[in-house]
Amino acid sequence: MATETHGVEKAVGMPQLDISTFSNQIFWLVVALVAIYLILSRSALPRIASVLAERRGTITNDIAAAEELKLKAAEAERAYEQALADARAEAGRIIAKAKAEIQVELDAALARADAEIAAKSTESEKRIAEIRDGAMQTVAEVARDTAGAIVASLGGKADNAAIEAAVSEWVKA
């Protein structure tokens, strides 16, 4: 729209850009900013500050708790490693002790087995000697009987003393 002043037509533009109203606009701008500042500083900013302080305190407490838990975890890990090393050492001692006990039992069992083998070997040797002696006597008896039978079948009279002497000499050889 155009307005007419003293015959000159003046174009009306945006009122904010009108230089004649700048002082008025600046006054109300300052009043609005002061009002906003006062409202925010009295209500919103304390709440925001308390929330930030609370968060800062929570974060600080959480970091402290995390550090404490980290130390406890490191201590627990050291204790676990120590317990594991102790358990391994104890297992080694138990194994060594068990091996020693087994070796003692094994040595005793071997000694008993060797003694039994030696006893059975001696007994077997005695039985073999008895069997050999019995076999020799049986051979001698068979030889005597056979010699007597041969002499008798050839038509002679068997002399028991001569047959015994011949068989005894043959058995000794």
Secondary structure, DSSP 8 states (H G I E B T S, - for coil): -EEEETTEEEE---GGG-GGGHHHHHHHHHHHHHHHHHHIIIIIHHHHHHHHHHHHHHHHHHHHHHHHHHHHHHHHHHHHHHHHHHHHHHHHHHHHHHHHHHHHHHHHHHHHHHHHHHHHHHHHHHHHHHHHHHHHHHHHHHHHHHHHHHHHHTT----HHHHHHHHHHHHH-
